[in-house]
Amino acid sequence: MSTEPDWEERPLPPNPFAAPGLCSEAYDLFLRSEAAAVAGSDETRLMYVRVLGYLIAEIRTEEGQLYIAKDVKDCYPDPEKMDTLALFYINHFLRLFRQTKGRTPAPSSNPSRDSSELHQNLYASGAVTPVPKNHGAAKASALRRDNYRCMITRKIDRGYVKALPLAERQNIWGADVAHTNFCHILSPPTNWNIDTAQLNQPKVNFAGSVWTIINSIASIDLLAEPGGAKCHSLYNGMTLCVELHDLFNELDLWFEAVGGEANKYMVVTSTAQHQISSLQKLPQPAIITFTSTDPTLPLPDPRYLALHAAFNRDLEQTSVFAYDGSAAALLSSSSFVPHADRHE
């Protein structure tokens, strides 16, 4: 992908809302604002209005589209409020999806137990849980569910191979082996270990805004689903090899559902597939089906993956990262909460 924003080639498409109503009216406002930004050569404002325009189209749920449309109607015709609204959505969605945690914490980080014991527990054949309480337990459960393989490439987890008896290990080394991580779909720092009784604290206020937005847009109640100890639920994670984990966290890889078939997805990347070493051996496009080795160990929730995909499509269309080069400015932007009476 180009590192420069290509503004003239990424205009908003014609109004996709054929029926009269709030969403159609909001989209017409985007088109007017876009035309004004082009006429004024205001590239920053142009990016913001396109973020909102593509977002309302990419969410693809009536409830979510109406929620965004109401916020837009409250802000129009003040262009600065529209800019702040776009920043608000970028800020919150980035923190929900763009993760900087890195790899699964090393077992040796726990000083109370030696690394050999933890390594054995990670790959042991004992009980695992669909709602793990920490990252290490989540990786163990996901590995069991995913047959100790990356869910995309099917490469075997290197740690699992090393834990096998020597005779079994020698039979596997010829196959594709890779380091894998447990990859969260919704970022744990967004809603993990927060005391909602601590009102007016920045972390709590921010989390509350995220919870409200996601519940309103995607009917996902973060408080009831991946919140607290459930942030490591298998519904919210998958086993990926390190390269693909990094791409997913950096919003350079996402999953588009293949219609009519449960747990079947097309792997989409912002970089050409043949340029990603882990995907070079897969068909183009890569179509995969998630399966579980155990019916008690659930697969990733399609709603989480759909929301992640919608935001990725929005970013892809609007060149947010191409413009800014990083998320730093966006993540430190305004904490304005639009339509506050609906966010209480």
SERO-4910 file (N, C-alpha, C, O; in steps of 0.05 Angstrom, whole numbers):
BEGIN
 pado doro    nc1    nc2    nc3   cac1   cac2   cac3    cc1    cc2    cc3    oc1    oc2    oc3
  Met    A     17    -24      0      0      0      0     17     25      0     40     25     11
  Ser    A      7     46    -12     21     71    -12     22     83     16      4     79     31
  Thr    A     44     97     22     46    110     48     35    138     47     34    152     68
  Glu    A     26    148     24     14    175     22    -16    173     18    -25    155      3
  Pro    A    -31    190     31    -60    190     27    -68    198     -1    -57    217    -11
  Asp    A    -86    183    -13    -94    188    -41   -122    198    -40   -141    184    -46
  Trp    A   -125    224    -34   -151    235    -27   -170    234    -51   -193    227    -48
  Glu    A   -161    242    -75   -179    244    -97   -190    217   -106   -211    215   -118
  Glu    A   -176    195   -100   -185    169   -109   -201    154    -87   -209    132    -92
  Arg    A   -207    167    -65   -222    154    -43   -247    171    -36   -252    174    -12
  Pro    A   -262    181    -55   -286    196    -47   -307    177    -37   -307    153    -42
  Leu    A   -325    189    -22   -348    174    -13   -365    165    -37   -369    181    -55
  Pro    A   -376    141    -36   -394    132    -58   -420    147    -56   -425    160    -36
  Pro    A   -437    144    -76   -464    156    -74   -479    145    -50   -472    124    -39
  Asn    A   -499    160    -42   -515    153    -18   -526    124    -21   -541    118    -39
  Pro    A   -517    106     -2   -527     78     -4   -554     73      9   -565     51      7
  Phe    A   -565     94     21   -591     91     35   -613    101     17   -618    125     15
  Ala    A   -626     82      4   -646     89    -16   -671    100     -3   -684    118    -14
  Ala    A   -679     89     20   -704     97     33   -699    123     48   -678    126     61
  Pro    A   -718    142     47   -715    167     63   -714    160     92   -726    141    101
  Gly    A   -699    176    107   -697    172    136   -671    184    147   -657    197    132
  Leu    A   -667    179    172   -645    192    186   -618    184    174   -600    202    171
  Cys    A   -614    159    167   -588    150    156   -582    163    129   -560    172    124
  Ser    A   -603    165    112   -600    178     86   -594    207     90   -577    218     76
  Glu    A   -607    220    109   -602    249    114   -574    253    124   -560    271    115
  Ala    A   -564    236    142   -537    238    152   -517    234    130   -497    249    129
  Tyr    A   -521    215    113   -502    210     91   -501    234     72   -480    241     61
  Asp    A   -524    246     67   -524    270     50   -507    292     62   -494    307     48
  Leu    A   -508    294     89   -491    313    103   -461    307     99   -445    325     95
  Phe    A   -454    281     99   -427    274     93   -418    283     65   -396    293     62
  Leu    A   -436    278     46   -429    286     18   -425    316     16   -407    325      2
  Arg    A   -442    332     30   -439    361     29   -413    369     42   -399    386     32
  Ser    A   -408    357     66   -383    364     80   -359    356     64   -338    370     65
  Glu    A   -360    334     51   -338    325     34   -332    345     12   -310    352      7
  Ala    A   -354    354     -2   -351    373    -23   -339    399    -13   -322    411    -26
  Ala    A   -347    408     10   -336    433     22   -307    429     29   -291    448     25
  Ala    A   -299    406     39   -271    402     46   -254    401     21   -231    411     22
  Val    A   -264    389      0   -249    388    -25   -246    416    -36   -224    424    -45
  Ala    A   -267    431    -36   -266    459    -46   -247    476    -30   -233    493    -41
  Gly    A   -245    471     -4   -227    486     13   -199    474     16   -183    484     31
  Ser    A   -194    452      1   -168    438      3   -160    431     31   -137    432     39
  Asp    A   -180    423     47   -175    416     75   -174    386     77   -194    372     81
  Glu    A   -149    375     75   -146    346     74   -153    333    101   -163    310    101
  Thr    A   -147    346    123   -153    335    149   -183    332    153   -192    310    161
  Arg    A   -197    353    147   -227    351    150   -239    331    130   -258    318    136
  Leu    A   -227    329    107   -236    310     87   -233    282     97   -251    265     94
  Met    A   -210    276    111   -206    250    122   -228    244    143   -239    222    144
  Tyr    A   -233    264    160   -252    259    182   -280    253    172   -293    235    181
  Val    A   -289    269    152   -317    264    142   -318    237    128   -339    224    128
  Arg    A   -297    229    115   -297    203    102   -296    180    122   -308    159    117
  Val    A   -283    185    144   -284    165    166   -313    160    174   -321    137    176
  Leu    A   -328    181    179   -356    178    187   -373    166    165   -390    149    170
  Gly    A   -369    175    140   -385    165    118   -381    136    113   -400    121    110
  Tyr    A   -355    127    113   -350     98    109   -359     82    133   -367     59    130
  Leu    A   -356     93    157   -364     79    181   -393     72    181   -401     49    187
  Ile    A   -410     91    174   -439     86    175   -447     65    154   -467     51    157
  Ala    A   -432     64    132   -437     44    111   -426     17    119   -439     -4    113
  Glu    A   -403     16    131   -390     -9    136   -401    -24    161   -398    -48    163
  Ile    A   -414     -9    179   -425    -23    203   -446    -44    195   -446    -65    206
  Arg    A   -463    -37    176   -481    -56    164   -503    -67    183   -514    -89    177
  Thr    A   -508    -53    204   -531    -61    221   -548    -36    224   -537    -14    226
  Glu    A   -574    -39    223   -592    -16    224   -589     -1    250   -589     24    250
  Glu    A   -586    -15    272   -583     -2    298   -558     15    299   -558     37    309
  Gly    A   -536      4    289   -511     18    289   -511     42    271   -501     63    279
  Gln    A   -523     39    248   -524     62    229   -541     85    241   -534    108    238
  Leu    A   -563     78    254   -580     99    266   -566    113    288   -569    137    292
  Tyr    A   -551     97    304   -536    109    326   -516    130    316   -514    152    327
  Ile    A   -501    123    295   -482    142    284   -496    166    271   -488    189    275
  Ala    A   -518    161    257   -533    182    244   -543    203    264   -542    227    259
  Lys    A   -552    194    288   -562    212    308   -539    230    318   -543    254    322
  Asp    A   -516    218    322   -493    234    331   -486    255    310   -479    278    316
  Val    A   -487    247    284   -480    266    263   -500    289    262   -492    312    259
  Lys    A   -525    283    264   -546    303    262   -542    323    285   -548    347    282
  Asp    A   -533    314    308   -529    331    331   -506    350    327   -505    373    337
  Cys    A   -486    342    311   -462    358    307   -464    377    283   -453    399    283
  Tyr    A   -479    369    262   -481    386    238   -498    411    244   -518    409    259
  Pro    A   -491    434    233   -471    440    212   -444    450    222   -429    461    207
  Asp    A   -438    446    248   -413    456    259   -390    437    250   -389    414    259
  Pro    A   -372    446    232   -351    428    222   -332    419    244   -321    397    242
  Glu    A   -327    436    264   -309    428    285   -321    405    302   -306    387    310
  Lys    A   -347    407    307   -360    385    321   -359    359    305   -356    337    316
  Met    A   -362    361    279   -360    338    261   -332    326    263   -329    301    264
  Asp    A   -312    343    262   -284    333    265   -280    318    291   -268    296    292
  Thr    A   -291    330    313   -287    318    339   -302    291    341   -292    273    354
  Leu    A   -325    290    328   -340    265    328   -324    243    314   -322    220    323
  Ala    A   -312    250    291   -296    230    276   -272    221    294   -266    197    295
  Leu    A   -259    240    307   -237    233    324   -246    215    347   -232    197    356
  Phe    A   -269    221    357   -280    205    379   -283    176    371   -275    158    385
  Tyr    A   -294    171    347   -298    143    338   -271    130    332   -267    107    339
  Ile    A   -253    145    319   -227    134    312   -213    126    338   -202    104    341
  Asn    A   -213    145    357   -199    140    383   -209    115    396   -193     98    404
  His    A   -235    113    399   -247     91    414   -244     64    400   -238     44    412
  Phe    A   -248     64    374   -245     39    359   -216     30    358   -210      6    359
  Leu    A   -198     49    355   -169     42    355   -161     29    381   -147      8    381
  Arg    A   -170     40    404   -163     28    429   -177      1    434   -167    -16    449
  Leu    A   -200     -3    421   -213    -29    423   -199    -51    407   -198    -74    416
  Phe    A   -187    -43    384   -177    -63    366   -146    -62    362   -134    -83    359
  Arg    A   -135    -38    363   -106    -36    357    -90    -42    382    -89    -25    400
  Gln    A    -78    -65    384    -66    -74    408    -35    -73    406    -24    -77    385
  Thr    A    -23    -67    429      6    -64    431     17    -82    452     39    -77    462
  Lys    A      2   -103    459     11   -120    481     35   -137    473     51   -145    490
  Gly    A     37   -144    447     58   -161    439     51   -190    444     27   -197    444
  Arg    A     71   -207    448     67   -236    449     56   -244    476     56   -229    496
  Thr    A     46   -269    477     37   -280    502     60   -278    523     82   -286    516
  Pro    A     54   -269    547     75   -266    567     90   -293    571     78   -314    572
  Ala    A    116   -291    574    133   -315    578    126   -328    604    122   -314    624
  Pro    A    125   -355    605    118   -368    631    137   -361    653    129   -360    676
  Ser    A    162   -355    647    182   -348    668    176   -322    682    189   -315    701
  Ser    A    155   -307    672    149   -282    685    135   -286    712    132   -267    728
  Asn    A    127   -311    718    115   -317    743    136   -328    762    145   -351    758
  Pro    A    146   -313    782    169   -322    798    162   -344    818    180   -356    829
  Ser    A    136   -350    822    128   -370    841    129   -398    831    126   -417    846
  Arg    A    132   -401    804    132   -427    792    154   -429    771    158   -410    757
  Asp    A    168   -451    770    190   -453    751    179   -457    723    156   -466    719
  Ser    A    196   -450    703    187   -450    676    180   -478    666    161   -481    649
  Ser    A    193   -499    675    187   -526    666    159   -534    674    144   -547    659
  Glu    A    151   -526    699    124   -533    708    103   -519    692     83   -531    684
  Leu    A    107   -493    686     88   -478    670     86   -489    642     65   -490    630
  His    A    109   -496    631    110   -507    604     94   -533    602     79   -537    583
  Gln    A     97   -549    622     82   -575    622     52   -570    624     37   -583    611
  Asn    A     44   -550    641     16   -544    645      4   -533    619    -19   -538    613
  Leu    A     19   -517    604      9   -505    580      1   -526    560    -19   -522    545
  Tyr    A     17   -547    558     12   -568    538      2   -594    550      1   -614    536
  Ala    A     -7   -593    575    -16   -617    588    -43   -625    577    -57   -609    565
  Ser    A    -51   -650    581    -76   -661    571    -99   -658    591   -120   -669    586
  Gly    A    -94   -643    613   -115   -640    633   -137   -621    624   -139   -614    601
  Ala    A   -154   -614    643   -178   -598    637   -170   -569    629   -151   -558    640
  Val    A   -184   -559    610   -182   -531    602   -210   -519    603   -229   -533    605
  Thr    A   -212   -492    602   -237   -479    606   -244   -460    583   -225   -448    572
  Pro    A   -269   -457    576   -277   -438    555   -275   -409    564   -275   -391    547
  Val    A   -273   -404    590   -270   -377    600   -246   -375    618   -249   -374    642
  Pro    A   -222   -375    606   -197   -373    623   -196   -347    637   -208   -327    629
  Lys    A   -181   -347    659   -179   -323    676   -154   -307    672   -151   -285    684
  Asn    A   -135   -317    655   -111   -301    650   -101   -309    622   -111   -327    609
  His    A    -81   -294    613    -72   -298    585    -59   -325    581    -64   -338    560
  Gly    A    -44   -335    600    -32   -361    597    -52   -384    595    -50   -402    579
  Ala    A    -73   -382    612    -94   -402    611   -110   -400    585   -119   -420    574
  Ala    A   -113   -376    575   -127   -372    549   -111   -385    527   -123   -398    509
  Lys    A    -85   -382    527    -69   -395    506    -71   -425    507    -73   -438    487
  Ala    A    -70   -436    532    -72   -465    535    -99   -475    524   -100   -495    510
  Ser    A   -121   -462    531   -147   -470    522   -150   -467    492   -161   -485    479
  Ala    A   -140   -445    481   -142   -441    452   -125   -461    437   -134   -471    416
  Leu    A   -102   -467    447    -85   -487    434   -100   -514    432   -100   -527    411
  Arg    A   -112   -521    455   -127   -547    454   -150   -545    434   -153   -564    418
  Arg    A   -165   -524    435   -187   -521    416   -178   -522    387   -191   -534    370
  Asp    A   -155   -509    381   -146   -505    354   -126   -527    345   -112   -524    325
  Asn    A   -125   -549    361   -108   -572    354    -79   -564    353    -64   -575    337
  Tyr    A    -71   -545    370    -43   -536    373    -32   -525    346     -9   -530    339
  Arg    A    -50   -511    333    -42   -500    307    -51   -471    303    -71   -463    316
  Cys    A    -37   -456    287    -47   -430    278    -73   -435    263    -75   -452    246
  Met    A    -94   -418    269   -120   -423    257   -121   -415    227   -139   -423    213
  Ile    A   -101   -400    218   -100   -393    190    -82   -412    174    -90   -424    154
  Thr    A    -57   -413    182    -37   -428    167    -37   -458    173    -27   -474    157
  Arg    A    -48   -466    196    -48   -493    207    -20   -502    214    -15   -526    217
  Lys    A     -1   -484    217     26   -491    226     24   -500    256      8   -488    271
  Ile    A     40   -519    263     39   -531    290     55   -513    309     76   -504    303
  Asp    A     44   -509    333     57   -493    353     84   -506    361     85   -529    368
  Arg    A    105   -490    360    132   -500    366    134   -510    395    147   -531    399
  Gly    A    122   -496    413    124   -505    441    110   -532    445    120   -548    461
  Tyr    A     88   -536    431     75   -562    433     93   -585    423     95   -606    435
  Val    A    106   -580    401    124   -600    390    147   -606    409    154   -629    414
  Lys    A    158   -585    421    180   -589    440    171   -604    465    188   -618    478
  Ala    A    146   -603    472    136   -617    496    130   -646    491    125   -661    510
  Leu    A    130   -654    466    124   -682    459    148   -700    466    171   -691    467
  Pro    A    143   -726    471    165   -745    474    182   -745    449    172   -739    427
  Leu    A    207   -752    452    226   -750    430    217   -765    405    219   -755    383
  Ala    A    206   -789    409    198   -805    386    176   -792    370    177   -791    345
  Glu    A    156   -780    384    135   -766    370    145   -740    357    136   -732    335
  Arg    A    163   -727    371    173   -701    361    188   -705    335    185   -688    317
  Gln    A    203   -726    332    219   -731    308    201   -735    283    209   -729    261
  Asn    A    176   -745    288    158   -749    266    144   -723    256    132   -722    235
  Ile    A    146   -702    272    132   -677    266    151   -656    255    142   -639    239
  Trp    A    176   -657    261    194   -635    254    194   -629    224    201   -607    215
  Gly    A    187   -649    208    186   -644    179    163   -627    170    163   -614    149
  Ala    A    142   -625    187    119   -609    181    124   -579    187    145   -573    199
  Asp    A    106   -562    179    109   -533    185    105   -529    214     84   -537    225
  Val    A    124   -516    227    123   -511    256    128   -481    260    144   -469    245
  Ala    A    114   -469    278    117   -440    283    111   -433    311     96   -447    325
  His    A    122   -410    321    114   -399    347     86   -387    343     80   -374    323
  Thr    A     69   -392    363     41   -381    361     36   -365    386     49   -368    407
  Asn    A     15   -348    384      6   -331    407    -24   -334    409    -38   -341    390
  Phe    A    -35   -327    432    -63   -323    436    -70   -295    428    -59   -276    440
  Cys    A    -87   -291    408    -93   -265    397   -121   -256    405   -140   -269    397
  His    A   -123   -235    421   -150   -224    428   -162   -210    404   -147   -197    388
  Ile    A   -188   -211    402   -202   -196    381   -209   -168    392   -202   -148    380
  Leu    A   -222   -167    415   -227   -142    429   -205   -139    451   -200   -158    466
  Ser    A   -193   -116    451   -169   -112    468   -176   -114    498   -194   -100    507
  Pro    A   -162   -130    513   -167   -131    542   -164   -105    557   -180    -99    575
  Pro    A   -144    -88    550   -141    -63    566   -165    -45    564   -168    -28    582
  Thr    A   -182    -48    544   -205    -31    542   -225    -35    565   -238    -16    573
  Asn    A   -228    -59    575   -250    -64    593   -241    -84    615   -259    -96    628
  Trp    A   -216    -87    620   -206   -108    638   -198    -96    665   -183    -76    666
  Asn    A   -207   -108    686   -199   -100    713   -206    -72    720   -191    -57    732
  Ile    A   -231    -64    712   -240    -37    717   -262    -38    738   -281    -53    736
  Asp    A   -260    -20    758   -280    -18    778   -299      4    770   -293     28    772
  Thr    A   -323     -4    761   -342     16    752   -353     34    774   -367     53    768
  Ala    A   -347     27    799   -355     45    821   -338     70    822   -345     90    835
  Gln    A   -314     69    809   -296     93    809   -305    112    787   -291    115    767
  Leu    A   -327    126    791   -337    144    771   -319    168    768   -304    176    786
  Asn    A   -320    179    744   -305    203    736   -275    199    735   -259    218    734
  Gln    A   -266    173    736   -238    167    731   -234    163    701   -251    151    689
  Pro    A   -213    174    689   -210    173    660   -212    145    649   -226    141    628
  Lys    A   -200    125    662   -201     98    651   -229     87    651   -238     74    633
  Val    A   -244     93    673   -271     83    675   -289     98    655   -306     85    642
  Asn    A   -286    124    653   -302    139    634   -298    130    606   -317    128    590
  Phe    A   -272    126    599   -266    117    572   -278     90    566   -291     86    545
  Ala    A   -275     71    585   -286     44    582   -317     46    579   -328     31    562
  Gly    A   -329     63    595   -358     66    593   -367     75    565   -387     66    555
  Ser    A   -352     94    554   -358    103    527   -356     80    507   -373     78    489
  Val    A   -335     64    509   -331     42    491   -354     22    494   -365     13    474
  Trp    A   -360     15    519   -382     -4    523   -408      6    510   -422    -10    496
  Thr    A   -414     31    513   -439     42    503   -439     42    472   -459     34    460
  Ile    A   -417     50    460   -415     51    431   -418     23    419   -434     19    401
  Ile    A   -403      4    430   -404    -23    418   -431    -36    422   -440    -50    405
  Asn    A   -443    -32    446   -469    -43    450   -490    -31    431   -507    -45    421
  Ser    A   -488     -5    426   -507      9    409   -503      2    380   -522     -1    365
  Ile    A   -477      0    371   -471     -5    343   -474    -35    336   -484    -41    315
  Ala    A   -464    -52    353   -463    -81    346   -478    -99    364   -477   -123    361
  Ser    A   -493    -88    383   -509   -104    403   -491   -124    418   -499   -146    423
  Ile    A   -467   -115    424   -448   -131    440   -445   -117    467   -435    -95    469
  Asp    A   -454   -130    488   -452   -119    515   -426   -128    527   -423   -150    538
  Leu    A   -406   -110    526   -379   -117    535   -379   -122    565   -362   -138    574
  Leu    A   -397   -110    580   -397   -115    609   -405   -144    614   -395   -156    634
  Ala    A   -422   -155    598   -432   -182    603   -416   -204    589   -416   -227    596
  Glu    A   -401   -195    567   -388   -215    551   -358   -218    556   -350   -234    572
  Pro    A   -341   -201    543   -312   -205    548   -301   -189    571   -277   -188    575
  Gly    A   -319   -175    587   -309   -158    608   -298   -174    632   -304   -197    635
  Gly    A   -282   -160    648   -271   -173    672   -256   -198    666   -239   -198    648
  Ala    A   -261   -219    681   -247   -244    678   -253   -257    650   -238   -274    641
  Lys    A   -275   -248    637   -282   -260    612   -268   -249    588   -273   -257    566
  Cys    A   -250   -229    592   -236   -217    569   -219   -238    555   -213   -235    531
  His    A   -212   -260    569   -196   -281    557   -213   -304    547   -202   -326    542
  Ser    A   -239   -300    546   -257   -321    536   -248   -330    508   -237   -314    492
  Leu    A   -252   -355    502   -246   -365    475   -263   -353    454   -255   -353    430
  Tyr    A   -286   -342    461   -302   -327    442   -286   -302    432   -292   -292    410
  Asn    A   -267   -293    447   -253   -268    442   -224   -273    433   -208   -255    435
  Gly    A   -217   -297    424   -189   -301    417   -185   -325    399   -203   -341    395
  Met    A   -160   -326    389   -153   -347    370   -123   -352    371   -108   -334    380
  Thr    A   -115   -375    362    -86   -381    360    -76   -372    333    -86   -382    312
  Leu    A    -56   -355    332    -45   -346    307    -14   -347    310     -3   -343    331
  Cys    A     -1   -352    287     28   -351    288     36   -322    291     20   -303    287
  Val    A     61   -317    299     70   -291    308     66   -269    287     56   -248    293
  Glu    A     73   -275    262     71   -255    241     42   -247    237     36   -223    234
  Leu    A     23   -266    236     -5   -259    232    -17   -246    256    -35   -230    253
  His    A     -8   -254    280    -17   -240    304    -10   -211    303    -27   -194    309
  Asp    A     14   -205    295     23   -177    293      6   -161    273     -2   -139    278
  Leu    A      1   -174    250    -15   -161    229    -44   -156    239    -55   -135    233
  Phe    A    -55   -175    253    -83   -172    264    -83   -149    284   -102   -132    283
  Asn    A    -64   -148    301    -63   -127    322    -58    -99    310    -67    -79    321
  Glu    A    -44    -98    287    -38    -73    275    -60    -65    254    -56    -46    239
  Leu    A    -82    -80    254   -105    -74    236    -97    -77    207   -107    -62    190
  Asp    A    -79    -95    201    -71   -102    174    -81   -129    165    -75   -137    142
  Leu    A    -97   -142    181   -109   -168    174   -136   -170    188   -139   -164    212
  Trp    A   -155   -180    173   -182   -184    185   -196   -207    171   -186   -218    151
  Phe    A   -220   -214    181   -234   -237    170   -262   -228    160   -277   -215    175
  Glu    A   -268   -235    135   -294   -229    124   -310   -255    122   -300   -275    110
  Ala    A   -333   -256    134   -350   -280    134   -357   -288    106   -364   -270     90
  Val    A   -356   -313    100   -366   -324     75   -395   -332     79   -401   -349     95
  Gly    A   -412   -318     64   -441   -321     68   -452   -349     68   -444   -365     51
  Gly    A   -470   -355     87   -484   -380     87   -469   -403    100   -481   -425    102
  Glu    A   -445   -399    108   -430   -421    120   -418   -412    147   -403   -393    149
  Ala    A   -425   -426    168   -417   -419    195   -387   -422    198   -375   -442    189
  Asn    A   -374   -402    211   -346   -403    218   -327   -405    193   -304   -414    196
  Lys    A   -337   -397    170   -320   -397    146   -314   -368    139   -332   -351    137
  Tyr    A   -288   -362    134   -280   -334    130   -259   -332    107   -245   -351    101
  Met    A   -259   -309     95   -238   -302     77   -218   -284     92   -226   -265    106
  Val    A   -192   -291     90   -172   -275    104   -165   -251     86   -157   -255     63
  Val    A   -168   -227     96   -163   -202     81   -140   -188     94   -138   -186    118
  Thr    A   -122   -178     77    -99   -163     87    -96   -137     72   -104   -134     49
  Ser    A    -84   -117     86    -79    -91     73    -54    -92     55    -50    -74     38
  Thr    A    -38   -113     58    -15   -118     41    -21   -142     23    -36   -160     32
  Ala    A    -11   -142     -1    -16   -164    -19     -8   -191     -5     13   -193      7
  Gln    A    -25   -211     -8    -22   -236      6      5   -249      0     18   -261     18
  His    A     14   -247    -25     39   -260    -32     64   -247    -19     85   -259    -19
  Gln    A     60   -223     -8     82   -209      6     84   -217     35    102   -208     49
  Ile    A     65   -232     45     65   -241     74     74   -270     75     61   -288     65
  Ser    A     97   -274     87    110   -300     85     92   -323     96     92   -345     84
  Ser    A     77   -317    117     61   -338    129     37   -347    111     26   -368    115
  Leu    A     30   -330     92      7   -335     75     15   -344     47     -3   -350     31
  Gln    A     40   -345     41     49   -350     13     41   -378      3     37   -381    -21
  Lys    A     38   -397     21     31   -424     13      1   -429     11     -7   -450      3
  Leu    A    -15   -409     19    -44   -413     19    -56   -403     -7    -43   -387    -21
  Pro    A    -79   -414    -15    -93   -404    -39    -98   -374    -36   -101   -364    -14
  Gln    A   -101   -361    -59   -107   -332    -59   -134   -328    -73   -137   -335    -96
  Pro    A   -154   -317    -59   -153   -310    -31   -154   -334    -13   -164   -356    -20
  Ala    A   -145   -331     12   -145   -352     31   -173   -355     44   -182   -336     56
  Ile    A   -185   -378     41   -211   -383     53   -206   -405     75   -195   -426     69
  Ile    A   -215   -399     99   -210   -418    121   -236   -424    136   -255   -408    135
  Thr    A   -237   -446    149   -260   -453    166   -250   -460    194   -233   -477    197
  Phe    A   -260   -445    214   -252   -450    241   -266   -476    251   -290   -480    247
  Thr    A   -251   -492    265   -262   -517    277   -251   -519    305   -229   -509    311
  Ser    A   -266   -533    322   -257   -538    350   -254   -568    354   -271   -584    345
  Thr    A   -233   -575    369   -229   -603    375   -247   -613    398   -249   -637    403
  Asp    A   -261   -594    410   -277   -600    434   -302   -583    434   -299   -558    433
  Pro    A   -326   -594    433   -350   -578    432   -354   -559    456   -370   -540    455
  Thr    A   -340   -564    478   -342   -546    501   -323   -522    499   -324   -504    515
  Leu    A   -306   -522    478   -288   -499    474   -297   -484    450   -292   -492    427
  Pro    A   -310   -461    454   -324   -446    433   -304   -432    414   -282   -426    421
  Leu    A   -314   -428    389   -298   -415    369   -302   -384    372   -320   -375    386
  Pro    A   -284   -368    358   -287   -339    360   -315   -330    352   -327   -340    333
  Asp    A   -325   -310    366   -352   -300    362   -353   -285    335   -337   -266    331
  Pro    A   -371   -292    317   -372   -278    291   -378   -249    293   -370   -233    276
  Arg    A   -393   -241    314   -399   -212    318   -374   -196    323   -371   -174    314
  Tyr    A   -356   -207    339   -331   -193    345   -314   -190    320   -303   -169    314
  Leu    A   -312   -211    305   -297   -211    280   -310   -192    259   -295   -178    245
  Ala    A   -336   -191    259   -350   -173    240   -345   -143    247   -341   -127    229
  Leu    A   -345   -137    273   -340   -110    282   -311   -102    275   -306    -80    266
  His    A   -292   -120    281   -264   -116    274   -261   -111    244   -246    -93    236
  Ala    A   -275   -127    228   -273   -124    199   -285    -97    189   -273    -84    172
  Ala    A   -307    -89    201   -320    -63    193   -301    -40    198   -298    -22    181
  Phe    A   -288    -39    221   -269    -17    227   -245    -18    208   -235      2    199
  Asn    A   -236    -42    202   -213    -45    184   -221    -35    156   -204    -21    143
  Arg    A   -245    -41    147   -253    -31    121   -255     -1    121   -247     12    101
  Asp    A   -264     11    143   -266     40    145   -238     52    143   -234     71    128
  Leu    A   -219     41    158   -192     52    157   -180     49    129   -165     66    119
  Glu    A   -185     26    117   -174     21     90   -183     41     70   -168     50     53
  Gln    A   -209     49     72   -220     68     53   -211     96     58   -209    112     39
  Thr    A   -205    103     83   -200    131     90   -172    139     95   -166    162    100
  Ser    A   -153    119     94   -125    125     96   -117    139    122   -100    157    121
  Val    A   -129    132    144   -123    145    170    -94    142    176    -81    162    183
  Phe    A    -83    118    174    -55    114    182    -36    126    161    -14    135    168
  Ala    A    -45    127    136    -28    139    115    -25    169    120     -4    180    116
  Tyr    A    -46    181    130    -45    210    136    -28    216    160    -11    234    159
  Asp    A    -32    201    181    -19    208    207      8    193    211     25    203    225
  Gly    A     11    169    198     35    154    202     35    137    226     51    118    228
  Ser    A     17    142    245     15    126    269    -11    134    283    -25    152    274
  Ala    A    -18    120    304    -43    125    318    -38    145    341    -57    151    356
  Ala    A    -14    155    345     -7    170    369    -24    195    372    -36    199    393
  Ala    A    -27    211    351    -42    235    353    -72    229    358    -85    243    373
  Leu    A    -82    208    344   -110    202    347   -116    192    376   -137    198    386
  Leu    A    -98    176    387   -103    165    414   -101    186    436   -110    181    458
  Ser    A    -89    209    430    -87    230    450   -107    252    444   -105    274    455
  Ser    A   -126    247    425   -144    268    417   -167    271    436   -167    260    458
  Ser    A   -186    287    428   -208    296    446   -223    273    459   -226    251    447
  Ser    A   -231    278    484   -247    258    498   -277    265    497   -293    255    512
  Phe    A   -284    282    478   -312    290    474   -330    266    471   -323    247    456
  Val    A   -352    265    485   -371    243    483   -397    254    470   -411    269    483
  Pro    A   -402    246    445   -426    257    432   -451    246    443   -452    224    453
  His    A   -473    262    440   -499    253    448   -499    242    476   -508    220    481
  Ala    A   -488    257    495   -482    247    522   -506    236    536   -504    218    553
  Asp    A   -530    247    530   -554    237    544   -559    207    538   -572    193    554
  Arg    A   -550    198    515   -554    169    508   -531    152    519   -532    128    517
  His    A   -510    165    529   -487    149    538   -487    145    568   -469    133    579
  Glu    A   -507    155    582   -507    152    611   -514    124    619   -515    118    643
***
